[in-house]
Amino acid sequence: MVERDRETLGVLLNEIDLLETIIKGLDKDAFMANEEKKRAVGMVLINIGELIKLLSPQFKESVKNIPYQKIIAMRNVSAHVYFALNFGTVWNTITKSIPELKSAVSEVL
């Protein structure tokens, strides 16, 4: 793995840690009712998508268990059509898919 990918993954893990801090102690209903938390999560999802885009093609080819395109698609919706975000889907993403991403990245590092 090239150093740039290693650094990008480190920043990615920091973003995931931030996301976990933002939603700590919240259930789905509390999240859905909190516009500030939803907007903060949207921003972190944008950052995660940007970081995924920075990974080298060689890394993406060698590590197949990360859904790169889905992450980038979520970033694009968060950045460009925020009003169309389905926050039920966002909640599922941040409580199910993000922990899986964290595990996959931790294994690589």
ABEGO torsion letter per residue (X at the ends): XBAAAAAAAAAAAAAAAAAAAAABGBBAAAAAABAAAAAAAAAAAAAAAAAAAABBAAAAAABAABBAAAAAAAAAAAAABAAABBAAAAAAAAAAAAAAAAAAAAAAX
